[in-house]
Amino acid sequence: MGTPRLSSTPLPGIGVRYDLTTREQRRLSVVAHRDGGRTLSAYRTDDPDACALSVRLSAGESAALIDALMPAHHSPNLLSTTELGLVAERIELSSVSHWNGRVLGDTRMRTETGASIVAVLRRAEAIPSPTPDFRLAGGDTLIVIGTREGVETAAAILGRE
Amino acid sequence: MHSSATFLIEFGAIILGLGLLGRFAGRFQFSPIPLYLLAGLAFGEGGLLPLGTSEEFVAIGAEIGVILLLLMLGLEYTATDLVSNLKTQYPAGLVDAALNALPGAAMALLLGWGPVAAVVLAGVTWISSSGVIAKVLGDLGRLGNRETPVILSILVLEDLSMAVYLPIITALLAGAGLAAGSATLAIALGVAGLVLVVAVRYGRHLSRFVSSDDPEKLLLVVLGLTLLVAGVAQQLQVSAAVGAFLVGIALSGEVAEGAHGLLSPLRDLFAAVFFVFFGLHTDPASIPPVLLPALALALVTAGTKIATGYWAAKRAGISAKGRWRAGGTLVARGEFSIVIAGLAVTSGIEPRLGPLATAYVLILVIIGPLTARYTEPVATRLTTRHRQPTIPAADTPQDRDLVPSPDTPIDT
């Protein structure tokens, strides 16, 4: 097995297409559009010229995907995972968040999800063990610990706008 | 009523109407071009609501629309793109020209319109619509397909041919005699060739001169330069559109991308005005008599485009299904057929040419996306009925070269 080879094909007026053939003889391609968008395609096995799947990605979506594809992948949000099934994650509040200016108790986080907010990172400081009357602000990063499901639900709650 | 107020009301109503039509077209996922043409038909001579004061402005707007359409087309390509496509794909370009231009010319001669109209109609049936086709490829999720580079390189060659073809019809339509016409044509081709060489060699310097970090200044410089060159080209009988196209080719890199983003909205506005203008100058009553020839021409040239795509894809080593897809995708005609017909209409050589081109484009801009979608399944069904179903071939491990430039490995 040699090193995988990407070949490139110019698509005049659209951008460039990069092709990859895997060890299992499946073909993938990425079309790099000039506006920074990408189209990810996988080819059909019965018709090697046609795409079985073709997904248009924005620049941000492509970046997230690249991150997941990296062999030495560590999600920037993930602090650590233990074998007991507990997960710790950083969740950022957006500036247009529903919780901007509301107190932590309003999220009813522990009741709803079983996950705990163990610290809040704000600019250059970290506030450990915030109390229920702690007032959240857009741009805060919350460190949440809980089960995988619990943390996912917490992320959904904190994502409200 | 004050004329400026009347103008604002009329022009505003036109633009607003176009916007609403565009939204309507967007809802059904098809090109708004036919609707703009129909809107023009509705407002023009013999239409429902003849326009008054805004006529003159619409005419100028239409001219700017054509210039911007070609400028943007030029910005899409780099000079290197054009030259490399020309070197490797010219047989496909020649087949494309022969198969698709001849039916148009033959139709004009059959109708007894004379040789000049024949050359014009040949152009109308020859040039596919890069705008419609690029959109269709994206919508059908075929940008990654292996026949797509073949389709695109045919479009590139057609667009490049426009740079030679437009001066020819400009000279012909000006009614120049053979000696004067040949001289004009020689000048035109010389200028076009010179600009192309300069663009390949010195495009960087021009881009550096135009380049600006400030969008406002970039917009003014690019637009000013384009209109100026277009005007000079018009004076030299090269046709304004070609001048604009060559400016677009000469600009490259960051400048081209910046200008592309800035000028897209302007292009959309003025191109819409251009299609309306074309419709305005076509009397709806003149369409029914030419409907039959238009339909026949549309069917024949849909067939010839499919054949062109099939042949070009076969030459690039694409499998049968991909060949049919390439053929079906190329069928759509659109903006450039109208640009070519527009030149003829304003010079007034043949009154029935405009209506015929309108009907022809209306038919093919609607049929084009459908043939792109269904040619392959239909052709596959028809061809397998006659043969034993074959076992699908396994993917070939090695990549065939179907690209203008050789595969370039990328360091990983």
Interface residues (C-beta under 8 A of the other chain):
Chain A: T3 P4 R5 L6 S7 S8 T9 P10 L11 P12 G13 I14 R17 Y18 D19 T21 Q25 R26 R27 S29 V30 V31 R34 T39 S41 Y43 T45 D46 D47 P48 D49 A50 C51 L53 S54 R56
Chain B: E76 Y77 D81 N85 S130 A134 G138 G141 R142 L143 G144 N145 R146 E147 T148 P149 L152 S153 L155 V156 E257 H260 I318 S319 K321 G322 R325 P392 A393 A394 D395 T396 P397 D399 L402 V403 P404 S405 D407 T408 P409 I410 T412
